[in-house]
Amino acid sequence: MTYPENAVEKLGFADVKALIALKCLSDVGRELVDRIQPQTRYDQINRFLRQAVEFKELLINDSPLPVDHLYPIRPLAERARVVGAFLAEEDFFQLMLSLRTVFAIIRYFNDRNGQYPNLETLFEHLPIEKDLLLAIERVIDAKGHVKPTASPALSDILANIAKAEQEARKRIDQVFRTAQQQGWTADGNLTVRDGRLCIPVLAENKRKVKGWIHDESATGQTAYIEPEEVFHLNNRVRDLAFEMRREIVRILTTLTDELRPHVPLLVDYHRLLAKVDFVRAKALFAIDIDAHMPELTTEASISLVNARHPLLLLSFKATRQTVVPLNVTIDERQRIVVVSGPNAGGKSVCMKTIGLLQLMVQAGLPIPADPTSKVGIFRYVFADIGDDQSIESDLSTYSAHLTKMKYFSEHANAKTMVLIDEFGTGTDPLFGGPIAEAVLEVLNRKQVRGVVTTHYSNLKVFASNTEGIENASMLFDNMAMQPLYILQTGKPGSSYAFEIAQKIGLGKNILHAAKQKIGAQQKRVDTLLVDLEREKKDVHDERVSLNQKEKQLTRLKAENDALQAYLEDNKKTIISKAREEAQAIIRDANKLVENTISGIRESQADKLKTKMLRKRLGQELDRHAPAKEKGETPAKQKMPEVAIQVGDWVKILETGSEAEVISTAKNNLVLAMGELRTVQKRNNVVLIDRKKQKAGSHRSNQTQLTDNVASFSPEVDVRGMRTDAALSAIEKYLDRAVMMGFPSLKIVHGKGDGILRKFIREYLRKYGEVTRMEDEHPDRGGEGITYAYLD
């Protein structure tokens, strides 16, 4: 698919594969990474991409996948395939651990049936053969050795070995004590020589102890003797050990025979472990470079939005620098992009970014670009990068370029992406430019897609006058004399040769002489290009500023609409509540008046009785009258500390709002303010007299609540805070946002190592009113900002 063979290395694809291989846990996973190649089948590419994206989602938002042991199963299965062969204890131990991992992975996805459909295809129709694992676990223990209970014969042999060793030890201890009493032994205890227990005896006494000398010390003063009395007992132990080994071999052979019919299934298990490790490594790399799956099409086209070079991104991340995103489109109408501009302005990086991301997508790897990017499928990718001069092949730099141009012009078609760096260089510009133009004309006639970087003016003019070829330039700040690394299509760019030379400090006389040597027409064209670059930069800056203001205006309008809607709803709620209370007061007043009249009648208008009834009526009316009518001045009194119960009325210290307690739980209170609900700590409220909840109070609360809503912004910035302080601040803002009916809360926590973001999201999942969470757009903070949507 690629030409020449080193094109993948030139574009950096081999480096990407190396970074993915470092994420693998097993050799079998790394083998699959080594075999990654760009594909041309849409269904394969689509499946590979979706598997990587699903695994990325799993790693970020789901519980860890059980991949503790990824030992290779295929080599063990192939050895077990041979009749008469058997696997060793260590082999069965590794197989047992790998089978446990396989079954755990299958159960993991079975528990999430349908959640990761593309990952489920990795083990589709693959059964969990528990009998295999049970058979191994009956024989192999947790340390990888054959269990003493693996067979009755083995149990008997081990018991006999223990008995024989005990008897031999008892006998040699007796001989050792006797020799010590006689003063024959050297300093030290019993020791083992050649697998046999021996007594350390002084060399001059070695004839006094009957037995076999197995060794002597370096000085020759100590001999290590196996007493004659225990020789036969030690032989018995050794015979039993041989017998035990034969029984273990028999057990392992029998177990291997049980596995032999299942060798094909074991190979399938091996493939599953390899693929899981492989896809996991791709997902981890995608997380590192903040990669997404673009929209995949069958056309030979590419449209990148905010794309970044993955290797440059990782390099800059280590130094906390920012990569300028790339936006470019190559399609049927704009087939070849001719990129010009100053040296070190980013032309080559732009071209390599396009080529590398294309190879990554066709290899099933997510790319560091917005999900709105569109990437098609090319059958071939041809690249001419670097000089590739060869002494062995007698090729100069220009000869190597011409060899590639010959191949490109003969084999490229509409399904080919061509990437040419510094097109036409390596020879006399007077001839190199026209040849490059002729080659570009042939490639355009063949409907080839691609990117070409150049400094040649004739190619810029040709691109301006030819349909299907588009000029583009890397923006340059000619005031600060530094590149901006922004690609802008539509116009060619200047090489800024004289400006850069002047900045470096080349002599004025040299620059003046050089300007005299170039033609007046060329000088005028280059000056126009410089002026055009300056105007393009001004237009670009103005457009960015307008976009930001437009986004800010849209946000403010949305917030204002939400505030107005809330105020309207709240107004209706408070008026409705006030009406209900007014009706209740009227009913109570009518009842009181009726009772008073009835009392007067019953007392037959007795003066004293009538006076008492009228006084009581006046007191009741005064009780329902507003504080201003009574001439009272509210005084701030310190409330005694009493227990707060359901039904009590409290004032929230932070907002001054008054609410009714509808539920209590430990140190938390659930409060009601009309139709609104909120949760507050006990120390955030004070108990008030329920009698103060009058219509006037409600009007005051309404005014205060409206002021709070007008001044409240559903955004909290917790960057730089400790976790506890950040969660406390978020809790307050969440309560107020829920109380005031805001649909979402914006939490700015920053990226960093992602620890604060993790704790915040775990806390939000426990908050009942939070329905979902999502990151801010990558252009506006990405993973450094979380939106919590409220019910």
C-alpha positions in Angstrom: 0.0 0.0 0.0 2.9 2.4 0.7 5.8 3.4 -1.5 8.7 3.4 -1.0 9.1 0.8 1.8 10.5 3.3 4.2 7.5 5.6 3.8 5.9 4.4 7.1 9.1 5.2 8.9 9.4 8.6 7.2 5.9 9.5 8.3 6.4 8.3 11.9 4.0 5.3 11.7 6.7 2.9 13.0 7.2 5.2 16.0 3.5 5.1 16.7 3.6 1.3 16.6 6.6 1.3 19.0 4.7 3.4 21.5 1.6 1.2 21.3 3.8 -1.9 21.9 5.0 -0.4 25.1 1.4 -0.5 26.4 1.1 -4.3 25.9 1.3 -6.7 28.8 2.3 -9.7 26.9 4.6 -10.8 24.0 1.6 -12.0 22.0 0.1 -8.6 22.2 3.3 -7.0 21.0 3.4 -9.5 18.1 0.0 -8.2 16.9 1.3 -4.6 17.2 4.2 -5.5 15.0 1.8 -6.8 12.4 -0.3 -3.6 12.3 -0.7 -2.5 8.6 -3.0 0.0 7.0 -6.1 -1.8 5.5 -8.2 -1.0 2.5 -11.5 -2.8 3.5 -14.1 -0.4 5.0 -15.7 -3.1 7.3 -12.3 -4.1 8.8 -11.2 -0.5 9.4 -14.6 0.4 10.9 -14.6 -2.6 13.2 -11.0 -2.0 14.4 -11.7 1.7 15.1 -14.9 1.0 17.0 -13.1 -1.7 19.1 -10.4 0.8 20.1 -13.0 3.5 20.9 -15.1 1.1 23.0 -12.1 -0.1 24.9 -11.1 3.5 25.5 -14.6 4.2 26.9 -14.3 1.0 29.1 -10.9 2.2 30.5 -12.2 5.6 31.4 -15.7 5.0 32.7 -16.1 1.3 33.6 -14.6 -1.0 36.2 -11.1 -2.4 35.4 -11.0 -5.4 33.0 -9.4 -8.5 34.7 -6.2 -8.9 32.7 -3.9 -10.0 35.5 -2.3 -13.0 33.8 -1.6 -13.1 30.0 0.7 -16.1 29.6 0.9 -17.4 26.0 -1.4 -20.5 25.6 -0.6 -21.5 22.0 2.9 -22.9 22.6 1.6 -25.0 25.5 -1.3 -26.2 23.3 1.1 -27.2 20.5 3.2 -29.2 22.9 0.2 -30.9 24.3 -0.9 -31.8 20.8 2.0 -34.3 20.5 0.8 -37.8 21.7 3.0 -39.1 24.5 4.3 -35.6 25.5 3.3 -33.9 28.8 3.4 -30.4 30.2 5.5 -29.6 33.2 4.1 -28.3 36.5 5.1 -24.7 35.6 3.4 -25.1 32.2 0.1 -26.2 33.8 0.4 -23.4 36.4 0.7 -20.7 33.6 -2.1 -22.4 31.7 -4.4 -22.3 34.8 -3.8 -18.6 35.4 -4.4 -17.8 31.7 -7.6 -19.8 31.6 -8.8 -17.9 34.7 -8.1 -14.6 32.9 -9.9 -15.8 29.8 -13.0 -16.8 31.7 -13.0 -13.6 33.7 -12.8 -11.5 30.5 -15.7 -13.5 28.9 -17.8 -13.1 32.1 -17.0 -9.4 32.2 -18.5 -8.7 28.8 -21.4 -11.2 29.3 -22.4 -9.1 32.3 -22.4 -6.0 30.0 -24.2 -7.7 27.1 -24.7 -5.2 24.3 -22.8 -2.4 25.9 -19.6 -3.1 23.9 -20.9 -4.8 20.7 -17.6 -4.5 18.7 -15.5 -5.9 21.6 -17.9 -8.8 22.0 -16.9 -10.0 18.5 -13.5 -10.8 19.9 -14.9 -13.9 21.7 -18.2 -14.4 19.9 -19.3 -18.0 20.2 -16.3 -18.8 22.4 -17.5 -21.1 25.3 -16.2 -21.2 28.9 -14.9 -24.7 29.2 -14.9 -25.0 33.0 -13.9 -28.7 32.9 -10.4 -27.7 31.6 -9.8 -25.4 34.5 -11.2 -27.8 37.1 -9.1 -30.7 35.8 -5.9 -28.5 36.2 -7.0 -27.2 39.6 -7.5 -30.8 40.9 -3.8 -31.4 40.2 -1.9 -28.1 40.5 -1.9 -26.0 43.7 -1.8 -22.2 44.1 2.0 -22.2 44.1 2.3 -24.2 40.8 3.2 -27.6 42.3 1.4 -30.9 42.0 -1.0 -31.4 44.9 -0.2 -34.2 47.4 -3.7 -35.4 46.9 -3.4 -35.6 43.1 -3.6 -39.4 43.3 -3.8 -42.0 46.1 -0.4 -43.4 45.1 1.3 -40.0 45.4 -0.2 -39.6 48.8 1.1 -42.9 50.0 4.6 -42.2 48.5 4.8 -38.8 50.2 3.7 -40.4 53.5 6.4 -43.1 53.2 9.0 -40.4 52.3 8.1 -38.5 55.4 8.3 -41.6 57.6 11.7 -42.7 56.1 13.2 -39.2 56.5 12.0 -39.1 60.1 13.6 -42.5 60.8 16.8 -41.5 59.1 17.0 -38.3 60.9 16.4 -39.9 64.2 19.1 -42.5 63.6 21.7 -40.0 62.4 21.0 -37.8 65.4 21.8 -40.7 67.7 25.1 -41.3 65.9 25.9 -37.6 65.9 25.3 -37.3 69.7 27.5 -40.3 70.3 30.3 -38.9 68.2 30.0 -35.6 70.0 30.3 -37.3 73.4 33.5 -39.0 72.1 34.9 -35.7 70.9 35.2 -36.8 67.3 33.1 -34.1 65.7 34.1 -30.7 64.4 32.3 -27.5 65.2 28.9 -27.3 63.5 25.7 -29.3 63.0 24.5 -31.9 60.6 25.0 -30.9 56.9 23.9 -32.1 53.5 26.4 -33.3 50.9 25.4 -34.7 47.6 21.8 -34.7 48.8 22.7 -36.9 51.8 22.8 -36.0 55.6 26.4 -36.1 56.9 28.2 -35.6 60.2 31.2 -33.2 60.3 34.0 -35.2 61.8 37.6 -34.1 62.5 40.0 -35.6 59.9 42.1 -37.5 62.6 38.9 -39.2 63.8 37.3 -40.1 60.4 38.3 -43.8 60.8 36.5 -44.0 64.1 33.1 -43.4 62.5 31.9 -46.1 60.1 30.4 -44.8 56.9 31.0 -43.1 53.6 33.0 -39.9 53.2 31.1 -37.6 50.8 33.3 -34.4 51.1 35.8 -32.6 53.2 36.5 -29.0 54.1 38.8 -26.7 52.1 41.5 -27.0 54.8 41.1 -30.8 54.9 40.6 -30.7 58.7 36.9 -31.8 58.5 35.4 -34.8 56.8 31.7 -35.1 56.1 30.7 -38.7 56.7 27.4 -40.5 56.1 27.1 -43.1 58.9 26.7 -46.7 57.9 23.6 -47.0 60.1 21.6 -44.5 58.0 23.0 -45.3 54.6 20.3 -47.8 53.8 17.6 -45.5 55.2 18.8 -42.6 53.0 18.8 -44.9 50.0 15.2 -45.7 50.8 14.4 -42.0 50.9 16.0 -41.5 47.5 14.2 -44.5 46.0 10.9 -43.1 47.2 11.8 -39.7 45.7 12.4 -41.4 42.3 9.1 -43.2 42.7 7.4 -39.9 43.5 8.8 -38.3 40.4 7.6 -41.2 38.3 4.1 -40.8 39.8 4.1 -37.0 39.1 5.1 -37.6 35.5 2.3 -40.1 35.2 -0.2 -37.6 36.7 1.0 -34.8 34.3 0.8 -37.2 31.3 -2.7 -38.1 32.2 -3.7 -34.5 32.6 -2.1 -33.6 29.3 -4.1 -36.4 27.6 -7.3 -34.8 29.0 -6.3 -31.5 27.5 -5.3 -32.9 24.0 -8.9 -33.0 22.6 -9.3 -29.3 23.5 -6.2 -28.0 21.8 -8.2 -26.0 19.1 -10.2 -24.3 21.9 -7.0 -23.5 23.7 -5.6 -21.8 20.6 -8.8 -19.7 20.4 -8.3 -18.7 24.0 -4.8 -17.7 23.1 -6.1 -15.5 20.3 -8.6 -13.9 22.6 -5.9 -12.9 25.1 -3.7 -11.6 22.4 -6.5 -9.5 20.8 -7.6 -8.1 24.2 -4.0 -7.1 25.1 -3.6 -5.6 21.6 -6.9 -3.5 21.6 -6.2 -2.4 25.2 -2.8 -1.1 24.1 -4.4 0.9 21.3 -7.0 2.3 23.7 -4.4 3.4 26.2 -2.4 5.1 23.4 -5.6 6.8 22.3 -6.1 8.1 25.8 -2.5 9.5 25.9 -3.0 11.5 22.7 -6.7 12.4 23.3 -7.7 10.5 20.2 -11.2 10.0 18.7 -12.7 8.0 15.9 -13.4 10.3 12.9 -16.3 9.8 10.5 -15.2 7.0 8.2 -16.2 7.2 4.5 -15.5 5.0 1.5 -14.3 8.0 -0.7 -10.7 8.9 -1.2 -10.8 12.1 0.8 -9.8 13.5 4.1 -11.1 16.5 6.1 -9.3 17.1 9.4 -10.7 19.4 12.1 -8.3 20.4 14.9 -5.9 17.6 14.1 -2.5 17.3 15.8 0.6 15.2 15.1 0.5 12.5 17.8 4.3 12.3 18.3 4.6 16.0 18.4 1.6 16.1 20.8 3.3 13.7 23.2 6.6 15.5 23.0 5.0 18.9 23.7 2.9 17.4 26.6 6.1 16.5 28.4 7.3 20.1 28.2 3.7 21.6 28.7 3.6 23.2 25.3 0.6 23.4 23.0 0.4 22.0 19.5 -1.3 24.3 17.0 -4.2 22.3 15.5 -4.4 21.7 11.8 -7.6 22.1 9.7 -7.4 20.9 6.1 -9.7 19.3 3.4 -8.6 17.2 0.4 -11.5 15.9 -1.8 -12.7 15.7 -5.3 -12.8 19.5 -5.8 -9.6 20.3 -3.9 -7.4 17.3 -4.8 -3.8 18.5 -4.3 -2.8 21.2 -1.8 0.4 23.1 -2.6 1.8 24.4 0.8 4.3 27.2 0.7 5.7 29.5 3.3 8.9 30.2 5.3 11.4 27.7 6.4 10.7 26.2 9.8 7.2 27.4 9.4 5.6 23.9 9.7 5.1 22.9 6.1 6.7 19.4 6.5 4.9 18.8 9.9 1.6 19.7 8.2 2.2 17.2 5.4 3.4 14.5 7.7 0.4 15.0 10.0 -2.0 14.4 7.2 -0.1 11.3 6.0 0.4 9.8 9.4 -3.2 10.3 10.5 -4.4 8.7 7.3 -2.2 5.6 7.9 -3.4 5.5 11.5 -7.1 5.5 10.6 -6.6 2.8 7.9 -4.7 0.8 10.5 -7.7 1.0 12.9 -6.2 3.6 15.3 -8.1 6.6 16.6 -6.5 9.9 15.8 -6.0 13.2 17.8 -8.6 15.2 15.9 -12.2 16.2 16.5 -14.8 13.4 16.0 -16.4 15.7 13.3 -13.3 15.0 11.1 -14.0 12.8 8.0 -11.4 10.3 6.7 -11.8 8.2 3.6 -9.9 5.2 2.4 -6.9 5.3 0.0 -5.6 2.3 -1.8 -2.0 3.7 -2.0 0.0 6.2 0.0 3.2 7.4 -1.9 5.6 9.6 0.0 8.8 11.5 -1.1 10.4 12.8 2.1 14.1 13.4 2.6 16.9 13.0 0.0 17.2 9.1 0.0 20.5 9.4 -1.8 22.4 6.1 -2.1 26.0 5.4 -2.7 25.4 1.7 -3.4 22.7 2.5 -6.1 24.7 5.5 -7.4 21.8 7.8 -6.8 22.2 11.5 -6.0 19.6 13.4 -4.1 17.9 14.6 -7.3 18.1 11.2 -9.0 16.4 9.7 -6.0 13.6 12.3 -6.3 13.2 11.7 -10.0 13.0 7.9 -9.5 10.1 8.4 -7.1 8.4 10.9 -9.4 8.6 8.4 -12.2 7.0 5.7 -10.1 4.3 8.2 -8.8 3.4 9.4 -12.3 3.1 5.8 -13.6 1.3 4.1 -10.7 -0.8 6.7 -9.0 -4.5 7.0 -9.5 -7.6 8.6 -8.0 -7.3 6.3 -4.9 -3.7 7.4 -4.2 -2.5 9.9 -1.7 0.8 11.5 -2.7 3.0 13.4 -0.2 5.9 15.3 -1.6 8.2 17.4 0.5 10.2 20.3 -1.1 8.9 19.4 -4.6 11.5 20.0 -7.3 14.6 20.7 -5.1 18.0 19.0 -5.6 18.9 20.6 -8.9 19.0 23.9 -10.7 15.8 25.8 -9.9 15.6 26.9 -13.5 15.0 23.3 -14.6 13.8 21.7 -11.4 10.7 24.0 -11.2 9.4 23.2 -14.7 10.0 19.5 -14.2 8.1 19.6 -10.9 5.3 21.5 -12.6 5.0 18.9 -15.4 4.9 16.1 -12.8 2.2 17.9 -10.8 0.2 18.4 -14.0 0.3 14.6 -14.7 -0.7 13.8 -11.1 -3.6 16.2 -11.3 -4.8 14.8 -14.6 -4.9 11.3 -12.9 -7.2 12.7 -10.2 -4.5 12.0 -7.5 -5.0 13.4 -4.0 -2.1 14.7 -1.9 0.0 17.4 -0.3 3.0 19.1 -1.9 5.4 21.5 -0.1 7.5 23.9 -2.1 9.2 27.3 -2.4 9.0 27.5 -6.2 7.0 30.4 -7.5 6.1 28.7 -10.7 4.3 25.9 -8.7 2.3 28.6 -6.8 1.3 30.2 -10.0 0.4 26.9 -11.5 -1.8 26.0 -8.5 -3.6 29.3 -8.7 -4.5 28.7 -12.4 -5.3 25.0 -12.3 -8.6 23.4 -11.3 -8.2 20.7 -8.6 -5.0 22.2 -7.2 -5.2 24.6 -4.2 -2.6 26.9 -2.8 -2.1 27.0 0.9 0.4 28.7 3.2 1.7 28.5 6.7 0.9 31.9 8.4 3.9 33.9 9.6 4.0 36.9 11.9 6.2 39.3 10.0 6.1 41.8 12.8 7.5 39.4 15.4 9.3 37.5 12.7 8.1 34.1 13.9 5.9 31.4 12.4 2.4 30.8 13.6 2.1 27.2 12.4 -1.4 27.8 11.1 -2.4 26.4 7.7 -4.6 28.7 5.6 -5.8 27.6 2.2 -6.6 29.7 -0.8 -3.5 31.8 -1.2 0.3 31.0 -1.5 2.8 32.1 1.1 6.1 34.0 0.9 9.3 32.3 1.9 10.3 35.4 3.8 13.9 34.9 2.7 15.0 38.5 3.1 13.1 39.0 6.4 14.6 35.9 8.0 18.0 36.8 6.8 17.7 40.3 8.2 16.5 38.9 11.6 19.5 36.5 11.7 21.8 39.5 11.2 23.1 39.1 7.6 24.8 42.3 6.5 22.7 45.1 5.0 25.1 45.4 2.1 24.7 41.7 1.3 20.9 42.0 1.5 20.9 45.0 -0.7 23.1 43.3 -3.3 20.9 40.3 -3.2 17.7 42.3 -3.8 19.4 44.0 -6.8 20.1 40.6 -8.3 16.6 39.3 -8.3 14.2 40.5 -11.0 11.9 43.5 -10.3 8.8 41.4 -11.1 9.8 38.6 -8.6 10.6 41.2 -6.0 7.1 42.8 -6.5 5.4 39.3 -6.3 7.2 38.5 -3.1 6.3 41.9 -1.5 2.7 41.3 -2.4 2.8 37.9 -0.8 4.2 39.4 2.4 1.5 42.1 2.5 -1.1 39.4 1.8 0.2 37.3 4.7 -0.1 40.3 7.0 -3.7 41.0 5.9 -4.6 37.3 6.2 -3.3 37.3 9.8 -5.3 40.4 10.6 -8.4 38.8 9.1 -7.8 35.6 11.0 -7.3 37.3 14.3 -10.5 39.4 13.7 -12.4 36.3 12.8 -11.3 34.5 16.0 -12.2 37.5 18.1 -15.7 37.7 16.5 -16.2 33.9 17.0 -15.4 34.3 20.7 -17.7 37.3 21.1 -20.5 35.4 19.3 -20.1 32.4 21.5 -20.1 34.6 24.6 -23.2 36.4 23.4 -25.0 33.1 22.7 -24.1 31.9 26.2 -25.3 35.1 27.8 -28.6 34.9 25.8 -29.1 31.3 26.9 -28.5 32.2 30.5 -30.8 35.2 30.3 -33.6 33.0 28.8 -33.1 30.4 31.4 -33.2 33.1 34.2 -36.4 34.7 32.8 -38.1 31.3 32.5 -37.2 30.5 36.1 -38.4 33.8 37.4 -41.7 33.4 35.5 -42.2 29.9 36.9 -41.2 31.0 40.4 -43.6 34.0 40.2 -46.5 31.7 39.4 -45.5 29.4 42.3 -45.3 32.1 44.9 -48.5 33.8 43.8 -50.3 30.5 43.9 -49.0 29.8 47.4 -49.9 33.3 48.6 -53.4 32.9 47.3 -53.8 29.6 49.1 -52.6 31.2 52.4 -54.8 34.2 51.9 -57.8 32.0 51.3 -56.9 30.1 54.5 -56.6 33.3 56.5 -60.0 34.5 55.1 -61.6 31.2 56.1 -60.1 31.4 59.6 -61.2 35.1 59.9 -64.8 34.2 58.8 -64.9 31.4 61.2 -63.6 33.6 64.0 -66.2 36.3 63.2 -69.0 33.8 63.1 -67.9 32.3 66.5 -67.7 35.8 68.0 -71.3 36.7 66.8 -72.5 33.3 68.0 -70.9 34.0 71.4 -72.5 37.4 71.7 -75.9 36.0 70.9 -75.5 33.2 73.4 -74.6 35.7 76.1 -77.6 37.8 75.1 -75.3 40.8 74.4 -73.8 40.8 77.9 -71.5 43.8 78.1 -68.6 42.0 79.8 -68.9 38.9 77.7 -69.2 41.0 74.5 -66.1 43.0 75.5 -64.0 39.9 76.0 -65.1 38.4 72.7 -64.3 41.6 70.8 -60.9 41.7 72.5 -60.1 38.2 71.5 -61.2 39.0 67.9 -58.9 42.0 67.9 -56.0 39.9 69.1 -56.6 37.3 66.3 -56.7 40.1 63.7 -53.6 41.7 65.1 -51.8 38.3 64.9 -52.5 38.1 61.2 -51.6 41.8 60.5 -48.2 42.6 58.9 -45.4 43.7 61.2 -45.4 47.2 59.7 -49.0 47.7 60.6 -48.3 46.7 64.2 -45.6 49.2 64.4 -43.1 46.5 65.3 -39.4 46.8 64.5 -37.8 43.4 63.8 -34.9 42.8 66.2 -32.1 40.4 65.6 -32.2 37.9 68.5 -29.9 35.1 69.2 -31.9 31.9 69.0 -31.4 29.3 71.6 -29.8 26.1 70.4 -32.6 23.6 70.2 -33.1 20.4 68.2 -34.5 20.9 64.7 -37.4 18.6 63.8 -39.6 17.9 60.8 -42.1 20.8 60.4 -39.8 23.4 61.9 -39.0 26.6 59.9 -35.3 27.6 59.5 -33.4 30.4 57.8 -30.5 29.5 55.5 -27.5 31.6 56.6 -25.8 31.7 53.2 -28.8 33.0 51.2 -31.1 34.4 54.0 -34.0 32.3 52.6 -36.6 30.7 54.9 -37.8 27.2 54.4 -39.7 24.4 56.1 -37.9 21.2 57.3 -39.5 18.2 55.6 -36.8 15.5 56.4 -33.7 15.1 58.6 -30.8 12.7 58.1 -27.8 12.8 60.5 -26.2 16.3 59.9 -28.3 17.1 56.8 -31.7 18.7 56.5 -34.0 18.5 53.4 -35.8 21.9 53.1 -38.8 23.0 51.1 -39.4 26.5 49.7 -42.7 26.3 47.9 -42.1 23.8 45.1 -38.3 23.9 45.5 -36.2 21.5 47.5 -32.7 21.8 48.8 -30.3 20.0 51.2 -28.3 21.9 53.8 -26.0 21.1 56.8 -27.5 21.8 60.3 -24.8 24.4 61.0 -25.8 26.3 57.8 -29.3 27.1 59.2 -30.9 28.7 62.3 -34.3 27.8 63.7 -37.0 30.5 63.4 -40.6 31.0 64.8 -43.1 29.5 62.4 -45.4 32.4 63.1 -43.1 34.6 61.1 -44.2 32.9 57.8 -46.7 35.5 56.7 -47.6 36.8 53.4 -45.2 39.7 54.0 -42.4 37.3 54.7 -43.2 35.4 51.5 -43.0 38.6 49.5 -39.6 39.3 51.1 -38.4 35.8 50.3 -39.6 36.2 46.8 -37.6 39.4 46.4 -34.5 37.9 48.0 -34.7 34.7 45.9 -35.0 36.7 42.8 -31.9 38.7 43.7 -30.1 35.5 44.4 -31.0 34.0 41.0 -30.0 37.2 39.3 -26.5 37.2 40.9 -25.9 33.4 40.8 -23.8 32.0 38.0 -23.9 28.2 37.5 -20.1 27.9 37.2 -17.6 27.0 39.8 -13.8 27.1 39.5 -12.0 24.6 41.8 -8.5 24.7 40.1 -5.7 24.7 42.7 -8.1 23.5 45.5 -7.6 20.4 47.6 -10.1 17.6 47.0 -12.1 18.2 50.1 -12.4 21.9 49.6 -13.3 21.4 45.9 -16.1 18.9 46.7 -17.4 21.3 49.4 -17.5 24.2 47.0 -19.2 22.1 44.3 -21.8 20.8 46.8 -22.9 24.4 47.6 -23.1 25.4 44.0 -25.0 22.2 43.2 -27.6 22.9 45.9 -28.1 26.4 44.7 -28.3 25.3 41.1 -30.9 22.7 42.0 -32.8 25.1 44.2 -32.9 27.7 41.5 -33.8 25.3 38.7 -30.7 25.7 36.5 -30.4 22.9 33.9 -26.6 22.4 34.3 -23.5 23.3 36.4 -20.1 24.1 34.8 -17.2 22.8 36.9 -13.7 24.1 36.0 -11.2 21.7 37.5 -8.3 21.7 35.0 -6.5 18.7 33.5 -3.3 18.1 35.4 -3.0 14.4 36.2 -6.8 13.9 36.1 -7.0 13.0 39.9 -9.3 16.0 40.8 -11.5 15.2 37.8 -11.8 11.6 38.8 -12.9 12.4 42.4 -15.3 15.1 41.2 -17.0 12.7 38.8 -17.2 10.0 41.4 -18.9 12.5 43.7 -21.3 13.7 41.0 -22.4 10.1 40.3 -23.6 9.8 43.9 -25.7 13.1 43.6 -29.2 12.1 42.7 -30.1 15.3 40.8 -27.2 14.8 38.3 -28.5 12.9 35.3 -25.3 12.9 33.1 -21.9 14.4 32.7 -19.8 15.4 29.7 -16.5 17.2 28.9 -16.3 20.7 27.5 -15.5 21.0 23.8 -11.7 20.5 23.2 -11.4 24.0 21.9 -12.8 25.4 25.2 -11.0 23.3 27.7 -11.9 19.7 26.9 -11.3 17.3 29.9 -10.4 20.3 32.1 -14.1 21.3 32.4 -17.0 19.0 33.4 -20.7 19.9 32.7 -23.1 18.3 35.2 -26.7 18.2 33.9 -29.4 18.4 36.5 -32.8 16.8 36.6 
